[in-house]
Amino acid sequence: MNTSSARKIAVWGVGAHAIKSVLPAIADSVDLELVGIHTRNPKVLSEQSKSYGCLAWVDPAEMLANTTVDVIYLATPTALHYAHGFLVLAADKDLWCEKPLTTNLKDAQHLCQMAEDNGRALAVVSGPRYHPQFNALQNQMNNGAIGSVTNVFASFYFPHLSSDNFRYNPDLGGGALLDIGFYLLSVVDALVPGALVELKCTIETEIGYRVDTNATAILHFDDGSVADLLWGYGGDYQNFVSIIGDNGQLTATPFFSKPQNLPPYIHLSNQSVSEQSIDFNDKNQISTMFDVFCNKTETTIGRRTLVADALRSQKLLDAAIRASAQGGFVKFEG
């Protein structure tokens, strides 16, 4: 349900994720009003615009020129994010972009600078950071449930998808690093109390594929804690984070994505309790993220925080690429 004061939003790119999660979350938000959508697929454009009673733009230039639109949610292929994001910011609109922001750090820096110069908000979508499960983990750590964090283990793997999936197309910005490595690096970086100092990453490509398919990474933080991360395509399904302290352990699964058939949970074990389930509100992470974006967009400090988060996530990807190329640890300068 929308109100007259709601921010007016358009969606550029309407694939399966947008249809399943993004459009319904916008429709349910009291802070957002869907003005229209643009996608190159005429059938999807017709069906979804009728379903949501919004405008259907055949040409993205019409969307960009629409003076009613405040925000554009960009859900086009990763390789197009820079070009499309540039057009959004040049049209004096806020940019909410599917992860990652771009395929390289230079392009991300340019978009972030554009947002700063134009006084616009730029935010990168990262659902797991806005799910109540993430906040519940942070609260447990802040309250000393497991003592001081010493180690973090996280893994996100799933079996290979169809060979024609965009994730396997380098021309569309495919590859496991930009897809799921983004989640492990950025979400774990935000979750661990310490500041990231250095990281090591080994990125690999399975024979027969044109994109990176799996990787391992080690992150060192200034409080002495260490995170070991694994991700990729073609393995058994794994989707968890385990946080070990000097007085216990927290495990959350599924963590990096939320399949409808797997309710998320958190288990706590420490010297006081052998095992305990931690309760939290299983609210839709996209809806929660939209609440945060709308709130932060209202202030200069909030907008700058969103831009800084977007740039940091791209710097993490860049550091992983450099570390893999060099074969050792590289310092992280966030």
C-alpha positions as a printed Julia matrix, in Angstrom:
334×3 Matrix{Float64}:
  0.0     0.0     0.0
  1.42    3.41   -0.99
  0.82    6.91    0.35
  0.9    10.29   -1.38
  4.24   11.04    0.3
  5.85    7.84   -0.97
  9.0     8.05   -3.06
  8.28    7.4    -6.72
 10.29    4.49   -8.07
 10.85    2.84  -11.45
 12.41   -0.56  -12.13
 14.88   -0.96  -15.0
 15.23   -4.64  -15.86
 12.53   -7.12  -14.93
 13.95  -10.61  -14.64
 12.99  -13.51  -12.41
 14.33  -11.91   -9.22
 12.53   -8.63   -9.83
  9.27  -10.43  -10.54
  9.55  -12.71   -7.53
 10.95  -10.34   -4.91
 11.48   -6.73   -5.93
  8.13   -5.74   -7.42
  6.09   -7.37   -4.61
  8.25   -5.62   -1.99
  7.69   -2.25   -3.68
  3.96   -2.9    -3.83
  3.87   -3.7    -0.1
  5.91   -0.64    0.91
  4.21    2.44    2.36
  7.31    4.47    1.48
  7.47    3.6    -2.23
  5.14    3.98   -5.18
  5.85    2.09   -8.41
  5.54    4.53  -11.31
  6.6     2.18  -14.07
  8.94   -0.47  -15.41
 11.21   -1.0   -18.38
 12.4    -4.29  -19.77
 13.36   -5.44  -23.25
 10.99   -8.41  -23.01
  7.64   -7.17  -24.4
  5.64  -10.0   -22.86
  7.05   -9.4   -19.38
  6.63   -5.65  -19.81
  2.96   -6.04  -20.67
  2.17   -8.65  -18.02
  3.94   -6.96  -15.1
  2.8    -3.41  -15.88
 -0.81   -4.61  -16.01
 -0.37   -6.62  -12.83
  0.9    -3.6   -10.89
 -1.09   -0.93  -12.7
  2.0     1.05  -13.64
  3.55    2.58  -16.75
  5.31    0.36  -19.28
  8.25    2.08  -20.96
  9.48    0.49  -24.19
 12.33    3.0   -24.36
 14.45    3.63  -21.22
 14.86    7.25  -22.34
 11.17    7.79  -21.56
 11.69    6.43  -18.06
 14.74    8.62  -17.48
 12.89   11.7   -18.71
  9.87   11.12  -16.47
  9.93   13.93  -13.9
  7.74   12.0   -11.47
 10.36    9.32  -10.86
 12.64    9.89   -7.84
 14.45    6.54   -7.78
 15.42    3.94  -10.34
 15.99    0.38   -9.19
 18.57   -1.01  -11.61
 18.3    -4.75  -12.23
 19.99   -5.09  -15.62
 22.98   -7.44  -16.16
 26.08   -6.52  -14.17
 28.11   -5.63  -17.26
 25.58   -2.87  -18.02
 25.45   -1.37  -14.54
 28.02    1.33  -15.19
 26.48    2.58  -18.45
 22.93    2.42  -17.11
 23.87    3.79  -13.7
 25.56    6.75  -15.38
 22.36    7.54  -17.24
 20.3     7.31  -14.05
 22.51    9.72  -12.13
 22.84   12.04  -15.13
 19.03   12.19  -15.2
 19.16   13.49  -11.6
 17.59   10.42  -10.01
 18.64    8.21   -7.12
 20.25    4.9    -8.09
 19.44    1.69   -6.24
 21.53   -0.94   -8.0
 21.54   -4.71   -7.85
 24.89   -6.07   -6.65
 27.59   -5.5    -7.57
 27.63   -1.84   -8.51
 29.98   -2.39  -11.47
 32.49   -4.92  -12.77
 35.53   -2.88  -11.69
 36.62   -0.35   -9.09
 37.29    2.56  -11.48
 33.73    2.56  -12.8
 32.31    2.25   -9.29
 34.36    5.21   -8.1
 33.05    7.3   -10.99
 29.41    6.52  -10.21
 29.92    7.18   -6.51
 31.54   10.52   -7.28
 28.67   11.4    -9.59
 26.2    10.67   -6.82
 28.16   12.83   -4.39
 28.5    15.7    -6.87
 24.79   15.59   -7.79
 23.54   15.18   -4.23
 21.83   11.94   -5.16
 21.61    8.67   -3.26
 23.42    5.62   -4.58
 22.84    2.28   -2.89
 23.84   -1.29   -3.7
 21.34   -4.05   -3.02
 22.55   -6.64   -0.5
 19.57   -8.45    0.96
 21.36  -10.52    3.65
 22.65   -7.38    5.39
 19.11   -6.18    5.94
 17.47   -9.39    7.06
 16.6    -9.46   10.8
 18.81  -12.56   11.03
 21.86  -10.34   10.42
 20.79   -7.91   13.14
 20.1   -10.78   15.54
 23.63  -12.11   15.03
 25.12   -8.67   15.66
 23.02   -8.24   18.81
 24.19  -11.59   20.18
 27.83  -10.68   19.57
 27.41   -7.19   21.02
 25.77   -8.65   24.12
 28.72  -10.98   24.7
 26.89  -14.25   24.01
 30.05  -15.88   22.63
 32.71  -13.6    24.09
 35.29  -12.06   21.77
 35.09  -13.22   18.16
 38.09  -15.31   17.11
 37.05  -17.06   13.9
 34.36  -16.91   11.25
 33.56  -19.66    8.76
 31.17  -19.02    5.89
 30.23  -20.92    2.78
 27.83  -20.39   -0.09
 27.77  -23.1    -2.75
 25.09  -24.47   -5.01
 25.01  -26.98   -7.89
 25.64  -25.81  -11.44
 22.72  -24.11  -13.15
 21.72  -24.33  -16.81
 24.63  -23.46  -19.09
 22.64  -20.6   -20.65
 22.21  -18.86  -17.28
 23.61  -15.3   -17.31
 25.98  -16.23  -14.47
 28.13  -18.16  -16.96
 28.33  -15.37  -19.53
 31.39  -13.1   -19.15
 29.84  -10.54  -21.51
 27.02  -10.01  -19.01
 29.33   -9.74  -15.99
 28.95  -13.35  -14.93
 31.15  -15.29  -12.55
 30.98  -16.51   -8.96
 32.96  -13.6    -7.48
 30.64  -10.85   -8.7
 27.6   -13.01   -7.98
 28.01  -14.81   -4.66
 31.52  -13.83   -3.63
 30.11  -10.32   -3.26
 27.82  -11.56   -0.49
 30.46  -13.39    1.5
 33.01  -10.59    1.33
 30.69   -7.65    1.99
 28.34   -9.28    4.49
 31.06  -10.92    6.6
 33.06   -7.68    6.51
 30.03   -5.84    7.9
 29.29   -8.56   10.47
 32.71   -8.97   12.1
 33.37   -6.38   14.86
 37.0    -5.8    13.88
 38.24   -3.7    10.96
 39.5    -5.6     7.92
 43.29   -5.32    7.55
 44.23   -7.73    4.78
 42.86  -10.56    2.71
 43.98  -13.45    0.56
 41.86  -14.97   -2.19
 42.22  -17.81   -4.66
 39.81  -17.55   -7.59
 39.45  -20.55   -9.89
 37.69  -21.43  -13.14
 36.42  -24.95  -13.66
 37.4   -26.58  -16.94
 34.77  -25.94  -19.61
 33.58  -22.6   -18.21
 34.38  -19.03  -19.31
 33.91  -17.4   -15.9
 35.3   -17.99  -12.42
 33.31  -20.72  -10.73
 34.68  -20.97   -7.18
 37.02  -19.34   -4.68
 38.41  -19.36   -1.17
 39.36  -16.31    0.87
 41.0   -15.56    4.22
 40.31  -12.23    5.93
 42.41  -10.83    8.8
 40.9    -8.21   11.11
 42.61   -5.78   13.46
 41.17   -7.47   16.56
 42.98  -10.69   15.66
 39.91  -12.48   14.31
 40.11  -14.47   11.09
 37.4   -15.3     8.55
 37.6   -18.27    6.18
 35.23  -18.01    3.22
 34.32  -20.47    0.49
 31.95  -19.96   -2.42
 31.15  -21.23   -5.86
 29.06  -23.02   -8.43
 29.01  -26.77   -8.89
 29.17  -27.98   -5.29
 26.69  -29.37   -2.8
 24.32  -26.75   -1.43
 25.83  -24.79    1.46
 24.57  -21.49    2.82
 25.77  -20.63    6.32
 27.95  -18.49    8.56
 29.46  -19.73   11.82
 30.95  -17.26   14.29
 33.26  -18.63   16.97
 34.19  -16.69   20.09
 36.3   -17.48   23.13
 33.11  -18.38   24.98
 30.79  -19.95   22.42
 29.55  -20.21   18.85
 26.75  -18.78   16.71
 25.61  -20.5    13.51
 23.11  -19.04   11.07
 21.62  -20.85    8.09
 20.43  -20.26    5.44
 22.26  -16.95    5.57
 23.28  -15.51    2.2
 19.98  -16.25    0.47
 16.59  -17.17    1.85
 14.94  -20.06   -0.05
 11.24  -20.25    0.73
 11.5   -23.92    1.66
 14.26  -23.35    4.25
 13.25  -21.17    7.21
 16.29  -19.25    8.52
 17.51  -19.86   12.05
 20.35  -19.09   14.47
 21.82  -21.58   16.94
 23.81  -20.46   19.97
 26.02  -22.66   22.09
 28.26  -21.46   24.92
 29.37  -22.38   28.42
 26.0   -21.36   29.85
 23.73  -23.24   27.43
 24.51  -26.38   25.43
 22.36  -25.14   22.52
 19.72  -22.48   22.1
 17.7   -21.15   19.18
 17.69  -17.37   18.83
 14.37  -15.83   17.89
 14.1   -13.07   15.29
 11.48  -11.64   12.98
 11.7   -13.38    9.6
 10.68  -10.24    7.71
 11.31  -10.03    3.97
 14.86   -8.75    3.55
 14.05   -6.71    0.44
 11.27   -4.89    2.28
 13.56   -4.19    5.23
 16.27   -2.95    2.86
 13.83   -0.57    1.18
 12.91    0.84    4.61
 16.59    1.57    5.28
 17.22    3.06    1.85
 14.21    5.37    2.12
 15.23    6.51    5.59
 18.87    7.2     4.72
 17.98    8.97    1.5
 16.32   11.73    3.55
 19.59   13.14    4.95
 22.99   14.1     3.55
 24.73   11.87    6.1
 22.47    8.97    5.2
 23.1     9.39    1.48
 26.85    9.54    2.06
 26.67    6.38    4.16
 24.94    4.52    1.33
 27.56    5.71   -1.18
 30.41    4.73    1.17
 28.92    1.25    1.63
 28.6     0.82   -2.14
 32.2     1.86   -2.73
 33.52   -0.36    0.06
 31.8    -3.42   -1.4
 33.49   -2.74   -4.74
 36.87   -2.3    -3.04
 36.43   -5.72   -1.45
 35.89   -7.31   -4.86
 38.89   -5.44   -6.25
 41.1    -6.6    -3.37
 40.01  -10.2    -3.93
 40.94   -9.98   -7.62
 44.34   -8.44   -6.84
 45.06  -10.97   -4.11
 44.26  -13.87   -6.41
 46.51  -12.44   -9.13
 49.38  -11.88   -6.71
 48.99  -15.19   -4.9
 49.19  -13.75   -1.39
 47.72  -11.32    1.11
 46.99   -7.74    0.07
 46.28   -4.86    2.42
 42.74   -3.6     2.41
 42.18    0.14    2.39
 38.46    0.74    2.74
